[in-house]
Amino acid sequence: GGSAGGAGGGKERPPADAAAKAAAKAKKDADKEKKAAKKAAAPAPAGGGDEARAVDVSWLDMRVGHITAAEAHPESDKLYIETIDLGEP
């Protein structure tokens, strides 16, 4: 007779390709980390220009308001006409 289920007193070995799979996975993970580091180290400039520019928000005029009315736009299914109270006289 033969042994069933590994209960024959023989040594159990992992599959020969288990080490190869582990090495391939480690290499793949290292490649991903290299790509992520490269992407973070050299961000693409905004607007596709050759040089990165500092962002100037001094022209920005942001306000907070309360939407008092919202109606469907008569010529569009995706737009609304809104009335917004900015709290100004």
Backbone as XML, in Angstrom:
<?xml version="1.0"?>
<chain id="A" units="angstrom">
  <residue number="1" name="GLY">
    <atom name="N" x="0.679" y="-1.172" z="0.000"/>
    <atom name="CA" x="0.000" y="0.000" z="0.000"/>
    <atom name="C" x="0.744" y="1.284" z="0.000"/>
  </residue>
  <residue number="2" name="GLY">
    <atom name="N" x="0.021" y="2.268" z="-0.498"/>
    <atom name="CA" x="0.526" y="3.638" z="-0.531"/>
    <atom name="C" x="0.016" y="4.431" z="0.653"/>
  </residue>
  <residue number="3" name="SER">
    <atom name="N" x="0.543" y="5.626" z="0.825"/>
    <atom name="CA" x="0.097" y="6.468" z="1.928"/>
    <atom name="C" x="-0.998" y="7.404" z="1.440"/>
  </residue>
  <residue number="4" name="ALA">
    <atom name="N" x="-1.905" y="7.734" z="2.323"/>
    <atom name="CA" x="-3.012" y="8.624" z="1.964"/>
    <atom name="C" x="-2.921" y="9.886" z="2.797"/>
  </residue>
  <residue number="5" name="GLY">
    <atom name="N" x="-3.016" y="11.035" z="2.140"/>
    <atom name="CA" x="-3.077" y="12.305" z="2.851"/>
    <atom name="C" x="-1.766" y="12.673" z="3.534"/>
  </residue>
  <residue number="6" name="GLY">
    <atom name="N" x="-0.642" y="12.189" z="3.110"/>
    <atom name="CA" x="0.626" y="12.580" z="3.692"/>
    <atom name="C" x="0.913" y="11.875" z="4.995"/>
  </residue>
  <residue number="7" name="ALA">
    <atom name="N" x="0.241" y="10.833" z="5.339"/>
    <atom name="CA" x="0.463" y="10.144" z="6.606"/>
    <atom name="C" x="1.329" y="8.918" z="6.394"/>
  </residue>
  <residue number="8" name="GLY">
    <atom name="N" x="2.345" y="9.014" z="5.558"/>
    <atom name="CA" x="3.179" y="7.874" z="5.254"/>
    <atom name="C" x="4.566" y="8.002" z="5.853"/>
  </residue>
  <residue number="9" name="GLY">
    <atom name="N" x="4.797" y="9.016" z="6.690"/>
    <atom name="CA" x="6.089" y="9.176" z="7.307"/>
    <atom name="C" x="7.085" y="9.904" z="6.433"/>
  </residue>
  <residue number="10" name="GLY">
    <atom name="N" x="6.728" y="10.278" z="5.220"/>
    <atom name="CA" x="7.620" y="11.018" z="4.338"/>
    <atom name="C" x="7.614" y="12.498" z="4.676"/>
  </residue>
  <residue number="11" name="LYS">
    <atom name="N" x="8.656" y="13.206" z="4.250"/>
    <atom name="CA" x="8.719" y="14.657" z="4.497"/>
    <atom name="C" x="7.764" y="15.373" z="3.547"/>
  </residue>
  <residue number="12" name="GLU">
    <atom name="N" x="7.074" y="16.379" z="4.085"/>
    <atom name="CA" x="6.187" y="17.183" z="3.252"/>
    <atom name="C" x="6.962" y="18.395" z="2.763"/>
  </residue>
  <residue number="13" name="ARG">
    <atom name="N" x="6.936" y="18.642" z="1.476"/>
    <atom name="CA" x="7.627" y="19.786" z="0.910"/>
    <atom name="C" x="6.602" y="20.717" z="0.268"/>
  </residue>
  <residue number="14" name="PRO">
    <atom name="N" x="6.834" y="22.018" z="0.380"/>
    <atom name="CA" x="5.945" y="22.937" z="-0.330"/>
    <atom name="C" x="6.184" y="22.788" z="-1.822"/>
  </residue>
  <residue number="15" name="PRO">
    <atom name="N" x="5.228" y="23.180" z="-2.629"/>
    <atom name="CA" x="5.418" y="23.086" z="-4.079"/>
    <atom name="C" x="6.679" y="23.833" z="-4.494"/>
  </residue>
  <residue number="16" name="ALA">
    <atom name="N" x="7.367" y="23.324" z="-5.497"/>
    <atom name="CA" x="8.628" y="23.908" z="-5.946"/>
    <atom name="C" x="8.450" y="25.342" z="-6.426"/>
  </residue>
  <residue number="17" name="ASP">
    <atom name="N" x="7.273" y="25.667" z="-6.943"/>
    <atom name="CA" x="7.088" y="27.012" z="-7.485"/>
    <atom name="C" x="6.635" y="28.013" z="-6.414"/>
  </residue>
  <residue number="18" name="ALA">
    <atom name="N" x="6.463" y="27.596" z="-5.168"/>
    <atom name="CA" x="6.040" y="28.522" z="-4.116"/>
    <atom name="C" x="7.096" y="29.598" z="-3.898"/>
  </residue>
  <residue number="19" name="ALA">
    <atom name="N" x="8.368" y="29.209" z="-3.882"/>
    <atom name="CA" x="9.438" y="30.187" z="-3.700"/>
    <atom name="C" x="9.494" y="31.138" z="-4.896"/>
  </residue>
  <residue number="20" name="ALA">
    <atom name="N" x="9.299" y="30.609" z="-6.086"/>
    <atom name="CA" x="9.315" y="31.452" z="-7.282"/>
    <atom name="C" x="8.153" y="32.443" z="-7.266"/>
  </residue>
  <residue number="21" name="LYS">
    <atom name="N" x="6.988" y="31.974" z="-6.831"/>
    <atom name="CA" x="5.827" y="32.867" z="-6.747"/>
    <atom name="C" x="6.073" y="33.971" z="-5.733"/>
  </residue>
  <residue number="22" name="ALA">
    <atom name="N" x="6.660" y="33.622" z="-4.580"/>
    <atom name="CA" x="6.940" y="34.624" z="-3.547"/>
    <atom name="C" x="7.938" y="35.658" z="-4.065"/>
  </residue>
  <residue number="23" name="ALA">
    <atom name="N" x="8.959" y="35.208" z="-4.788"/>
    <atom name="CA" x="9.952" y="36.128" z="-5.341"/>
    <atom name="C" x="9.324" y="37.048" z="-6.386"/>
  </residue>
  <residue number="24" name="ALA">
    <atom name="N" x="8.458" y="36.495" z="-7.217"/>
    <atom name="CA" x="7.791" y="37.298" z="-8.248"/>
    <atom name="C" x="6.881" y="38.341" z="-7.615"/>
  </residue>
  <residue number="25" name="LYS">
    <atom name="N" x="6.197" y="37.958" z="-6.550"/>
    <atom name="CA" x="5.302" y="38.895" z="-5.857"/>
    <atom name="C" x="6.116" y="40.018" z="-5.218"/>
  </residue>
  <residue number="26" name="ALA">
    <atom name="N" x="7.250" y="39.683" z="-4.600"/>
    <atom name="CA" x="8.098" y="40.695" z="-3.978"/>
    <atom name="C" x="8.628" y="41.667" z="-5.034"/>
  </residue>
  <residue number="27" name="LYS">
    <atom name="N" x="9.013" y="41.149" z="-6.201"/>
    <atom name="CA" x="9.509" y="42.009" z="-7.279"/>
    <atom name="C" x="8.401" y="42.924" z="-7.787"/>
  </residue>
  <residue number="28" name="LYS">
    <atom name="N" x="7.193" y="42.385" z="-7.927"/>
    <atom name="CA" x="6.060" y="43.175" z="-8.403"/>
    <atom name="C" x="5.737" y="44.294" z="-7.419"/>
  </residue>
  <residue number="29" name="ASP">
    <atom name="N" x="5.749" y="43.975" z="-6.113"/>
    <atom name="CA" x="5.487" y="44.986" z="-5.091"/>
    <atom name="C" x="6.563" y="46.068" z="-5.104"/>
  </residue>
  <residue number="30" name="ALA">
    <atom name="N" x="7.829" y="45.672" z="-5.300"/>
    <atom name="CA" x="8.924" y="46.644" z="-5.353"/>
    <atom name="C" x="8.760" y="47.558" z="-6.563"/>
  </residue>
  <residue number="31" name="ASP">
    <atom name="N" x="8.341" y="47.001" z="-7.698"/>
    <atom name="CA" x="8.121" y="47.812" z="-8.892"/>
    <atom name="C" x="7.008" y="48.829" z="-8.667"/>
  </residue>
  <residue number="32" name="LYS">
    <atom name="N" x="5.936" y="48.411" z="-7.993"/>
    <atom name="CA" x="4.838" y="49.327" z="-7.686"/>
    <atom name="C" x="5.320" y="50.471" z="-6.803"/>
  </residue>
  <residue number="33" name="GLU">
    <atom name="N" x="6.139" y="50.153" z="-5.798"/>
    <atom name="CA" x="6.649" y="51.186" z="-4.896"/>
    <atom name="C" x="7.555" y="52.157" z="-5.650"/>
  </residue>
  <residue number="34" name="LYS">
    <atom name="N" x="8.379" y="51.656" z="-6.583"/>
    <atom name="CA" x="9.236" y="52.532" z="-7.368"/>
    <atom name="C" x="8.408" y="53.495" z="-8.207"/>
  </residue>
  <residue number="35" name="LYS">
    <atom name="N" x="7.354" y="52.960" z="-8.845"/>
    <atom name="CA" x="6.502" y="53.807" z="-9.672"/>
    <atom name="C" x="5.812" y="54.870" z="-8.830"/>
  </residue>
  <residue number="36" name="ALA">
    <atom name="N" x="5.305" y="54.495" z="-7.655"/>
    <atom name="CA" x="4.625" y="55.447" z="-6.781"/>
    <atom name="C" x="5.597" y="56.524" z="-6.301"/>
  </residue>
  <residue number="37" name="ALA">
    <atom name="N" x="6.826" y="56.131" z="-5.947"/>
    <atom name="CA" x="7.821" y="57.104" z="-5.491"/>
    <atom name="C" x="8.204" y="58.051" z="-6.619"/>
  </residue>
  <residue number="38" name="LYS">
    <atom name="N" x="8.337" y="57.524" z="-7.833"/>
    <atom name="CA" x="8.691" y="58.358" z="-8.976"/>
    <atom name="C" x="7.575" y="59.355" z="-9.283"/>
  </residue>
  <residue number="39" name="LYS">
    <atom name="N" x="6.339" y="58.891" z="-9.203"/>
    <atom name="CA" x="5.191" y="59.754" z="-9.470"/>
    <atom name="C" x="5.089" y="60.862" z="-8.421"/>
  </residue>
  <residue number="40" name="ALA">
    <atom name="N" x="5.339" y="60.539" z="-7.139"/>
    <atom name="CA" x="5.254" y="61.522" z="-6.068"/>
    <atom name="C" x="6.424" y="62.494" z="-6.125"/>
  </residue>
  <residue number="41" name="ALA">
    <atom name="N" x="7.585" y="62.049" z="-6.560"/>
    <atom name="CA" x="8.778" y="62.890" z="-6.581"/>
    <atom name="C" x="8.726" y="63.931" z="-7.690"/>
  </residue>
  <residue number="42" name="ALA">
    <atom name="N" x="8.102" y="63.625" z="-8.798"/>
    <atom name="CA" x="8.069" y="64.544" z="-9.929"/>
    <atom name="C" x="6.647" y="64.757" z="-10.409"/>
  </residue>
  <residue number="43" name="PRO">
    <atom name="N" x="5.870" y="65.595" z="-9.686"/>
    <atom name="CA" x="4.497" y="65.829" z="-10.144"/>
    <atom name="C" x="4.492" y="66.637" z="-11.435"/>
  </residue>
  <residue number="44" name="ALA">
    <atom name="N" x="3.532" y="66.352" z="-12.281"/>
    <atom name="CA" x="3.408" y="67.055" z="-13.551"/>
    <atom name="C" x="2.937" y="68.481" z="-13.296"/>
  </residue>
  <residue number="45" name="PRO">
    <atom name="N" x="3.513" y="69.456" z="-13.981"/>
    <atom name="CA" x="3.083" y="70.838" z="-13.790"/>
    <atom name="C" x="1.659" y="71.038" z="-14.290"/>
  </residue>
  <residue number="46" name="ALA">
    <atom name="N" x="0.931" y="71.920" z="-13.624"/>
    <atom name="CA" x="-0.451" y="72.197" z="-14.008"/>
    <atom name="C" x="-0.482" y="72.892" z="-15.356"/>
  </residue>
  <residue number="47" name="GLY">
    <atom name="N" x="-1.400" y="72.538" z="-16.190"/>
    <atom name="CA" x="-1.557" y="73.180" z="-17.483"/>
    <atom name="C" x="-0.636" y="72.640" z="-18.550"/>
  </residue>
  <residue number="48" name="GLY">
    <atom name="N" x="0.163" y="71.641" z="-18.232"/>
    <atom name="CA" x="1.028" y="71.038" z="-19.235"/>
    <atom name="C" x="2.207" y="71.905" z="-19.628"/>
  </residue>
  <residue number="49" name="GLY">
    <atom name="N" x="2.522" y="72.939" z="-18.832"/>
    <atom name="CA" x="3.648" y="73.810" z="-19.160"/>
    <atom name="C" x="4.973" y="73.151" z="-18.834"/>
  </residue>
  <residue number="50" name="ASP">
    <atom name="N" x="6.057" y="73.811" z="-19.236"/>
    <atom name="CA" x="7.388" y="73.271" z="-18.992"/>
    <atom name="C" x="7.836" y="73.485" z="-17.548"/>
  </residue>
  <residue number="51" name="GLU">
    <atom name="N" x="7.380" y="74.550" z="-16.925"/>
    <atom name="CA" x="7.812" y="74.862" z="-15.578"/>
    <atom name="C" x="6.606" y="74.861" z="-14.632"/>
  </residue>
  <residue number="52" name="ALA">
    <atom name="N" x="6.842" y="74.426" z="-13.411"/>
    <atom name="CA" x="5.783" y="74.475" z="-12.404"/>
    <atom name="C" x="5.650" y="75.918" z="-11.924"/>
  </residue>
  <residue number="53" name="ARG">
    <atom name="N" x="4.437" y="76.364" z="-11.745"/>
    <atom name="CA" x="4.186" y="77.739" z="-11.302"/>
    <atom name="C" x="3.536" y="77.721" z="-9.934"/>
  </residue>
  <residue number="54" name="ALA">
    <atom name="N" x="3.810" y="78.749" z="-9.158"/>
    <atom name="CA" x="3.164" y="78.900" z="-7.859"/>
    <atom name="C" x="1.697" y="79.279" z="-8.083"/>
  </residue>
  <residue number="55" name="VAL">
    <atom name="N" x="0.824" y="78.760" z="-7.250"/>
    <atom name="CA" x="-0.597" y="79.043" z="-7.376"/>
    <atom name="C" x="-0.899" y="80.377" z="-6.703"/>
  </residue>
  <residue number="56" name="ASP">
    <atom name="N" x="-1.513" y="81.292" z="-7.437"/>
    <atom name="CA" x="-1.860" y="82.614" z="-6.907"/>
    <atom name="C" x="-3.372" y="82.690" z="-6.756"/>
  </residue>
  <residue number="57" name="VAL">
    <atom name="N" x="-3.841" y="82.708" z="-5.525"/>
    <atom name="CA" x="-5.283" y="82.767" z="-5.262"/>
    <atom name="C" x="-5.701" y="84.133" z="-4.738"/>
  </residue>
  <residue number="58" name="SER">
    <atom name="N" x="-4.852" y="85.150" z="-4.911"/>
    <atom name="CA" x="-5.182" y="86.483" z="-4.397"/>
    <atom name="C" x="-6.393" y="87.082" z="-5.107"/>
  </residue>
  <residue number="59" name="TRP">
    <atom name="N" x="-6.715" y="86.609" z="-6.303"/>
    <atom name="CA" x="-7.855" y="87.121" z="-7.062"/>
    <atom name="C" x="-9.169" y="86.453" z="-6.666"/>
  </residue>
  <residue number="60" name="LEU">
    <atom name="N" x="-9.102" y="85.413" z="-5.869"/>
    <atom name="CA" x="-10.275" y="84.623" z="-5.529"/>
    <atom name="C" x="-11.226" y="85.381" z="-4.603"/>
  </residue>
  <residue number="61" name="ASP">
    <atom name="N" x="-12.506" y="85.348" z="-4.912"/>
    <atom name="CA" x="-13.537" y="85.960" z="-4.077"/>
    <atom name="C" x="-14.584" y="84.890" z="-3.787"/>
  </residue>
  <residue number="62" name="MET">
    <atom name="N" x="-14.363" y="84.133" z="-2.718"/>
    <atom name="CA" x="-15.263" y="83.046" z="-2.367"/>
    <atom name="C" x="-16.260" y="83.532" z="-1.316"/>
  </residue>
  <residue number="63" name="ARG">
    <atom name="N" x="-17.508" y="83.203" z="-1.554"/>
    <atom name="CA" x="-18.566" y="83.613" z="-0.630"/>
    <atom name="C" x="-19.448" y="82.427" z="-0.281"/>
  </residue>
  <residue number="64" name="VAL">
    <atom name="N" x="-20.055" y="82.512" z="0.885"/>
    <atom name="CA" x="-20.978" y="81.481" z="1.341"/>
    <atom name="C" x="-22.363" y="82.096" z="1.372"/>
  </residue>
  <residue number="65" name="GLY">
    <atom name="N" x="-23.340" y="81.363" z="0.864"/>
    <atom name="CA" x="-24.697" y="81.878" z="0.830"/>
    <atom name="C" x="-25.718" y="80.796" z="1.126"/>
  </residue>
  <residue number="66" name="HIS">
    <atom name="N" x="-26.962" y="81.223" z="1.223"/>
    <atom name="CA" x="-28.071" y="80.317" z="1.495"/>
    <atom name="C" x="-28.942" y="80.257" z="0.243"/>
  </residue>
  <residue number="67" name="ILE">
    <atom name="N" x="-29.147" y="79.057" z="-0.294"/>
    <atom name="CA" x="-29.987" y="78.899" z="-1.478"/>
    <atom name="C" x="-31.441" y="79.027" z="-1.037"/>
  </residue>
  <residue number="68" name="THR">
    <atom name="N" x="-32.102" y="80.080" z="-1.529"/>
    <atom name="CA" x="-33.491" y="80.325" z="-1.127"/>
    <atom name="C" x="-34.488" y="79.721" z="-2.107"/>
  </residue>
  <residue number="69" name="ALA">
    <atom name="N" x="-34.078" y="79.514" z="-3.357"/>
    <atom name="CA" x="-34.976" y="78.925" z="-4.346"/>
    <atom name="C" x="-34.152" y="78.222" z="-5.419"/>
  </residue>
  <residue number="70" name="ALA">
    <atom name="N" x="-34.677" y="77.103" z="-5.914"/>
    <atom name="CA" x="-34.040" y="76.381" z="-7.019"/>
    <atom name="C" x="-35.143" y="75.867" z="-7.928"/>
  </residue>
  <residue number="71" name="GLU">
    <atom name="N" x="-35.076" y="76.269" z="-9.191"/>
    <atom name="CA" x="-36.089" y="75.872" z="-10.167"/>
    <atom name="C" x="-35.403" y="75.187" z="-11.340"/>
  </residue>
  <residue number="72" name="ALA">
    <atom name="N" x="-36.101" y="74.282" z="-11.984"/>
    <atom name="CA" x="-35.561" y="73.618" z="-13.169"/>
    <atom name="C" x="-35.411" y="74.632" z="-14.295"/>
  </residue>
  <residue number="73" name="HIS">
    <atom name="N" x="-34.322" y="74.534" z="-15.033"/>
    <atom name="CA" x="-34.096" y="75.427" z="-16.169"/>
    <atom name="C" x="-35.087" y="75.052" z="-17.275"/>
  </residue>
  <residue number="74" name="PRO">
    <atom name="N" x="-35.716" y="76.037" z="-17.899"/>
    <atom name="CA" x="-36.744" y="75.713" z="-18.899"/>
    <atom name="C" x="-36.200" y="75.056" z="-20.169"/>
  </residue>
  <residue number="75" name="GLU">
    <atom name="N" x="-34.910" y="75.199" z="-20.460"/>
    <atom name="CA" x="-34.354" y="74.638" z="-21.688"/>
    <atom name="C" x="-33.397" y="73.481" z="-21.458"/>
  </residue>
  <residue number="76" name="SER">
    <atom name="N" x="-33.279" y="73.008" z="-20.211"/>
    <atom name="CA" x="-32.337" y="71.925" z="-19.927"/>
    <atom name="C" x="-32.867" y="71.029" z="-18.823"/>
  </residue>
  <residue number="77" name="ASP">
    <atom name="N" x="-32.553" y="69.735" z="-18.934"/>
    <atom name="CA" x="-32.941" y="68.800" z="-17.890"/>
    <atom name="C" x="-31.887" y="68.688" z="-16.801"/>
  </residue>
  <residue number="78" name="LYS">
    <atom name="N" x="-30.700" y="69.227" z="-17.045"/>
    <atom name="CA" x="-29.589" y="69.067" z="-16.114"/>
    <atom name="C" x="-29.228" y="70.339" z="-15.357"/>
  </residue>
  <residue number="79" name="LEU">
    <atom name="N" x="-29.831" y="71.468" z="-15.698"/>
    <atom name="CA" x="-29.491" y="72.741" z="-15.072"/>
    <atom name="C" x="-30.617" y="73.250" z="-14.185"/>
  </residue>
  <residue number="80" name="TYR">
    <atom name="N" x="-30.234" y="74.082" z="-13.210"/>
    <atom name="CA" x="-31.191" y="74.719" z="-12.322"/>
    <atom name="C" x="-30.940" y="76.214" z="-12.285"/>
  </residue>
  <residue number="81" name="ILE">
    <atom name="N" x="-31.992" y="76.957" z="-12.006"/>
    <atom name="CA" x="-31.886" y="78.402" z="-11.773"/>
    <atom name="C" x="-32.013" y="78.564" z="-10.267"/>
  </residue>
  <residue number="82" name="GLU">
    <atom name="N" x="-30.967" y="79.131" z="-9.653"/>
    <atom name="CA" x="-30.942" y="79.262" z="-8.204"/>
    <atom name="C" x="-30.948" y="80.707" z="-7.767"/>
  </residue>
  <residue number="83" name="THR">
    <atom name="N" x="-31.656" y="80.989" z="-6.663"/>
    <atom name="CA" x="-31.623" y="82.273" z="-6.007"/>
    <atom name="C" x="-30.859" y="82.082" z="-4.708"/>
  </residue>
  <residue number="84" name="ILE">
    <atom name="N" x="-29.773" y="82.854" z="-4.539"/>
    <atom name="CA" x="-28.893" y="82.672" z="-3.390"/>
    <atom name="C" x="-28.831" y="83.949" z="-2.568"/>
  </residue>
  <residue number="85" name="ASP">
    <atom name="N" x="-29.055" y="83.830" z="-1.270"/>
    <atom name="CA" x="-28.979" y="84.967" z="-0.348"/>
    <atom name="C" x="-27.567" y="84.989" z="0.234"/>
  </residue>
  <residue number="86" name="LEU">
    <atom name="N" x="-26.810" y="86.043" z="-0.098"/>
    <atom name="CA" x="-25.449" y="86.184" z="0.397"/>
    <atom name="C" x="-25.383" y="86.999" z="1.692"/>
  </residue>
  <residue number="87" name="GLY">
    <atom name="N" x="-26.520" y="87.456" z="2.164"/>
    <atom name="CA" x="-26.559" y="88.231" z="3.410"/>
    <atom name="C" x="-26.145" y="89.664" z="3.236"/>
  </residue>
  <residue number="88" name="GLU">
    <atom name="N" x="-26.129" y="90.170" z="2.009"/>
    <atom name="CA" x="-25.773" y="91.552" z="1.749"/>
    <atom name="C" x="-27.038" y="92.377" z="1.553"/>
  </residue>
  <residue number="89" name="PRO">
    <atom name="N" x="-26.992" y="93.646" z="1.912"/>
    <atom name="CA" x="-28.189" y="94.492" z="1.731"/>
    <atom name="C" x="-28.492" y="94.804" z="0.291"/>
  </residue>
</chain>
